[in-house]
Amino acid sequence: MADQAQTLSAPLRAQSREQRNRLYVRVWLYIVLVVLLALFLVGGATRLTGSGLSITEWKPIHGVVPPLNEAEWQEELEKYRQIPQYQQINRGMSLDEFKVIFWWEWAHRLLARGVGFLVAVPLAFFWLTGRLERHLKPKLVGLLALGGLQGFIGWWMVASGLSERVSVSQYRLATHLMLACLIFVATMLIARGLAPHSAGPSRPETRRFAGWMLILVFVQIYLGALVAGLHAGMTFNTWPLMDGRLWPDQLLTLQPVWVNFFENPKTVQFMHRLGAYIVFVAAIWHAIAAWRSQPGSTHARRAGVLLLLVTLQAGVGIATLLSVVNLHAALTHHALAIILLGFAAAHWRGTKGSYPLPTQISAKT
């Protein structure tokens, strides 16, 4: 009898160990998400304050150390004086004024490097101590690889504003932001897949619509990146009318026509507005459908929270537009976009339920 009891308890002990390891990994990933959110905020502030071109060189290792004396500060300022942004926009900038924009960009780069260590070191620890499930290893290595690629993309973006332009290319800015969003979403999906979900999977239709909501939010953030890249929010600062009309004129003035959707500030802002309406209507539809399909369930409640976040984000977006991109309003809009994206990802992952434990997979096979 004792041997039988010990045999029965062995799978339970293994399952308990797996759940404990999942908790450790999940907490680590949540910490990564918090730091990533901080990185998004500093990156947004760097963009809004025009600080992104203040460091004109890419030094992944040596760049951690900022200027330490007056001579080094003067050297950095002299490098900045060689690029079009200084010559055409910031000519005559004092050293103290330069330091303000320098620190924003330096902090952004330092945080990015810090995230790399925050992922790499615990990943190695969990791997070497046998705390990672087999299916997690390629996912987490992929996250680390995407982080390395993001560092290169960041410099590729900055380089676009160092020779001919006074700001970075909106195409490269959008690429940089979208890859950052992909990293954030992937981290959230892995973390939520490791979390226990007492409600279990949702109905297929709820799961599909939650997936579409995630895609819509992702596309809307891309449109917002184009708005930021073209400074399109600085014009047509009225709502709900744009240029005095619901459907403004001169949306397709550039040739070929497709260029308007990426390079015409009026068209880009209009598409961002239109995207916001689509996301808002889709969120209402999803919340109602989820409540009708599974009334009172966790999935329905989360669909309702998603709608509230979309509504709040829309309100802040309107305030940002009407304020002609006030720094605090714009940063709040930027932060809420990432929070909304993260919640949409968590909601979709929640509709699928948790990853099965290795012991559960072994029992089935």
C-alpha positions in Angstrom: 0.0 0.0 0.0 2.8 2.4 0.8 4.5 1.7 -2.5 1.2 2.3 -4.3 0.7 5.6 -2.5 4.2 6.7 -3.3 3.7 5.7 -7.0 0.5 7.8 -7.1 2.0 10.8 -5.5 5.0 10.9 -7.8 3.1 12.5 -10.7 1.5 14.9 -8.3 5.0 16.0 -7.0 6.2 16.3 -10.6 3.2 18.4 -11.5 3.7 20.6 -8.5 7.4 21.1 -9.4 6.3 22.0 -13.0 3.8 24.6 -11.7 6.4 26.1 -9.4 8.9 26.4 -12.2 6.2 28.0 -14.4 5.6 30.6 -11.7 9.2 31.5 -11.6 9.4 31.9 -15.4 6.2 33.8 -15.5 7.2 36.3 -12.8 10.5 36.9 -14.8 8.6 37.5 -18.0 6.2 39.9 -16.3 9.2 41.9 -15.0 10.5 41.9 -18.6 7.1 43.3 -19.7 7.3 46.1 -17.2 10.8 47.1 -18.3 9.7 46.9 -21.9 6.8 49.3 -21.1 9.3 51.7 -19.6 11.4 51.3 -22.8 8.3 52.2 -24.9 7.7 55.3 -22.7 11.3 56.5 -22.9 11.3 55.8 -26.6 8.1 57.8 -27.1 9.5 60.7 -25.1 12.7 60.5 -27.2 10.6 60.9 -30.3 8.4 63.6 -29.0 11.2 65.7 -27.7 13.2 65.3 -31.0 16.0 63.6 -29.2 16.5 60.5 -31.3 19.4 61.9 -33.4 21.4 63.4 -30.6 23.8 60.5 -30.5 25.2 60.1 -34.0 27.2 56.9 -33.5 26.2 53.3 -32.7 28.5 51.9 -30.0 26.8 48.8 -28.5 29.4 48.4 -25.8 31.3 51.7 -25.4 28.1 53.7 -25.8 27.0 52.6 -22.3 29.4 55.2 -20.8 28.1 58.8 -21.3 30.4 61.9 -21.6 32.2 62.3 -18.3 33.8 65.7 -18.7 33.4 69.0 -20.5 35.7 68.0 -23.4 33.7 64.8 -24.1 30.4 66.8 -24.0 31.8 69.3 -26.5 32.9 66.4 -28.7 29.4 64.9 -28.7 27.9 68.3 -29.5 30.3 68.9 -32.4 29.2 65.5 -33.9 25.6 66.6 -33.6 26.4 69.9 -35.3 27.4 68.0 -38.5 23.9 66.6 -39.2 21.0 68.3 -40.9 18.7 68.4 -37.9 21.1 70.7 -36.0 21.9 72.8 -39.1 18.3 73.3 -40.2 16.3 73.2 -36.9 18.5 73.4 -33.8 21.3 75.8 -35.0 22.7 77.7 -32.1 21.7 75.1 -29.5 23.6 75.5 -26.3 25.5 72.7 -24.6 22.9 72.6 -21.7 20.1 72.3 -24.3 22.0 69.5 -26.1 22.4 67.6 -22.8 18.6 67.4 -22.5 18.1 65.7 -25.8 21.2 63.6 -25.3 20.1 62.1 -22.0 16.7 61.0 -23.5 18.4 59.1 -26.3 21.1 57.7 -24.0 18.5 56.5 -21.5 16.5 54.8 -24.3 19.6 53.0 -25.5 20.7 52.0 -22.0 17.2 50.6 -21.2 17.3 48.6 -24.5 20.7 47.1 -23.5 19.3 46.4 -20.0 16.4 44.4 -21.5 18.9 42.3 -23.3 20.6 41.3 -20.1 17.3 40.9 -18.3 16.3 38.3 -20.9 19.7 36.6 -21.5 20.9 36.0 -17.9 17.7 34.5 -16.4 17.2 32.5 -19.6 20.6 30.9 -19.2 19.9 30.3 -15.5 16.5 28.7 -16.0 17.9 26.6 -18.9 20.9 25.3 -17.1 19.0 24.5 -13.9 16.4 22.5 -15.9 13.5 24.8 -15.1 12.4 25.3 -18.7 10.0 23.1 -20.5 11.2 21.9 -23.9 8.6 23.9 -25.9 9.6 27.1 -24.2 13.3 27.0 -25.2 12.9 27.9 -28.9 10.3 30.6 -28.0 12.6 32.3 -25.5 15.7 32.0 -27.7 13.5 33.6 -30.4 12.7 36.5 -28.1 16.4 37.1 -27.4 17.2 37.0 -31.2 14.4 39.5 -31.9 15.9 41.8 -29.2 19.2 41.6 -31.0 17.6 42.4 -34.3 15.8 45.3 -32.7 19.1 46.9 -31.7 20.2 46.8 -35.4 16.8 48.1 -36.6 17.1 51.0 -34.1 20.4 52.1 -35.5 19.1 51.6 -39.1 16.3 54.0 -38.2 18.6 56.6 -36.6 21.0 56.4 -39.6 18.2 57.6 -41.9 18.2 61.0 -40.2 21.9 61.6 -40.2 22.7 62.7 -43.7 19.9 64.2 -45.7 16.8 64.3 -43.5 16.1 66.3 -40.4 14.2 63.4 -38.8 14.2 59.6 -39.2 12.3 57.9 -42.0 8.7 57.2 -41.0 9.0 53.8 -42.7 12.0 52.9 -40.4 10.3 54.4 -37.4 7.2 52.2 -38.0 9.4 49.1 -38.5 11.3 49.8 -35.2 8.0 50.3 -33.3 6.3 47.2 -34.9 9.2 44.9 -34.0 9.1 46.3 -30.4 5.4 45.5 -30.3 6.0 42.0 -31.7 8.5 41.4 -28.9 6.1 42.7 -26.3 3.2 40.6 -27.6 5.3 37.5 -27.8 6.5 37.9 -24.3 2.9 38.4 -23.1 1.7 35.4 -25.0 4.3 33.1 -23.4 3.7 34.5 -19.9 0.0 34.1 -20.2 0.3 30.6 -21.6 2.2 29.6 -18.5 -0.5 31.1 -16.2 -3.3 28.9 -14.8 -6.7 29.6 -16.4 -9.5 28.3 -14.3 -12.1 29.2 -16.9 -10.6 27.0 -19.6 -10.7 27.7 -23.3 -13.5 29.9 -24.7 -15.9 29.1 -27.5 -14.2 29.1 -30.9 -16.0 32.2 -32.1 -14.9 34.2 -29.1 -11.3 33.0 -29.6 -11.3 34.0 -33.3 -12.7 37.5 -32.6 -10.2 38.0 -29.8 -7.4 37.2 -32.3 -8.8 39.7 -34.8 -8.9 42.3 -32.1 -5.2 41.8 -31.5 -4.5 42.2 -35.2 -6.6 45.4 -35.4 -4.8 47.0 -32.5 -1.5 46.0 -34.0 -2.4 47.6 -37.3 -3.7 50.7 -35.6 -0.4 51.2 -33.7 1.4 50.9 -37.1 -0.8 53.7 -38.5 0.0 55.7 -35.3 3.7 55.2 -36.0 3.3 56.7 -39.5 1.5 59.6 -37.9 4.4 60.2 -35.5 6.9 59.7 -38.3 5.3 62.4 -40.5 4.4 64.7 -37.6 0.9 64.4 -39.0 -0.7 65.0 -35.6 0.5 68.6 -35.7 -2.1 69.5 -38.4 -5.9 69.2 -38.8 -6.3 69.5 -35.0 -10.1 69.3 -34.9 -12.5 66.5 -34.2 -14.8 64.9 -35.4 -14.4 66.9 -38.5 -11.0 66.9 -40.3 -10.3 70.0 -42.5 -13.9 70.9 -41.9 -15.3 67.7 -43.4 -16.0 64.1 -42.3 -14.3 62.9 -45.5 -11.7 65.5 -46.4 -10.4 66.4 -49.8 -7.0 65.9 -51.2 -6.3 62.5 -49.7 -4.8 61.1 -52.9 -2.7 64.0 -54.3 0.6 62.1 -54.5 1.6 59.7 -57.3 1.6 56.8 -57.4 -1.6 56.6 -55.3 -0.3 54.1 -52.8 2.3 56.6 -51.6 -0.4 58.7 -50.0 -1.0 56.1 -47.4 2.6 56.4 -46.2 3.8 59.8 -47.1 0.8 62.2 -47.3 0.3 63.5 -43.7 -3.4 64.2 -44.3 -4.1 60.7 -45.6 -2.0 59.1 -42.9 -3.9 61.0 -40.2 -7.2 60.2 -41.8 -6.4 56.5 -41.9 -5.4 56.5 -38.3 -8.8 58.1 -37.4 -10.6 55.6 -39.5 -8.6 52.8 -37.9 -9.7 54.0 -34.5 -13.3 53.9 -35.4 -13.0 50.4 -36.7 -11.2 49.2 -33.6 -13.9 50.9 -31.4 -16.8 49.3 -33.3 -15.1 45.9 -33.3 -14.5 46.1 -29.6 -18.2 46.8 -29.0 -19.2 43.9 -31.2 -16.7 41.6 -29.4 -17.9 42.5 -26.0 -21.6 42.0 -26.8 -20.9 38.7 -28.7 -18.7 37.3 -25.9 -21.3 38.2 -23.3 -24.1 36.6 -25.3 -22.0 33.5 -26.0 -20.7 33.0 -22.4 -22.5 35.4 -20.1 -20.7 36.1 -16.8 -17.5 34.2 -17.9 -14.0 35.4 -17.5 -13.7 35.7 -21.3 -16.8 37.9 -21.4 -15.5 40.2 -18.6 -12.1 40.5 -20.3 -13.8 41.5 -23.6 -15.6 44.2 -21.6 -12.3 45.4 -20.1 -10.9 45.5 -23.6 -13.7 47.7 -24.7 -13.1 50.1 -21.8 -9.4 50.3 -22.7 -10.3 51.0 -26.3 -12.7 53.7 -25.3 -10.2 55.3 -22.9 -7.5 55.2 -25.6 -9.8 56.8 -28.1 -10.5 59.6 -25.7 -6.9 60.3 -25.0 -6.2 60.2 -28.7 -8.7 62.9 -29.4 -7.3 65.0 -26.5 -3.8 64.5 -28.0 -5.0 65.7 -31.4 -6.9 68.7 -30.0 -3.9 69.8 -27.9 -1.7 69.7 -31.0 0.3 66.8 -29.5 0.8 68.0 -26.0 3.8 66.1 -24.6 1.9 64.6 -21.6 -1.2 63.7 -23.6 0.9 62.2 -26.4 3.0 60.1 -24.0 -0.2 58.9 -22.2 -1.6 57.9 -25.6 1.6 56.1 -26.5 1.6 54.2 -23.2 -2.1 53.3 -23.4 -1.5 51.9 -26.9 1.0 49.4 -25.5 -1.1 48.5 -22.5 -4.1 48.0 -24.8 -1.9 45.8 -27.1 -0.7 43.8 -24.2 -4.2 43.3 -22.8 -5.5 42.2 -26.2 -2.7 39.7 -26.4 -3.4 38.4 -22.9 -7.1 38.2 -23.7 -6.5 36.2 -26.8 -4.1 33.8 -25.1 -6.6 33.4 -22.2 -9.3 32.3 -24.6 -7.0 29.4 -25.6 -6.2 28.3 -22.0 -2.9 27.4 -20.5 -0.1 25.4 -22.1 -0.5 21.7 -21.0 1.9 20.6 -18.4 4.6 18.1 -19.5 3.1 15.5 -17.0 -0.3 16.0 -18.6 1.2 15.4 -22.1 3.0 12.3 -20.8 -0.2 11.0 -19.3 -2.0 11.3 -22.6 0.7 9.6 -24.5 
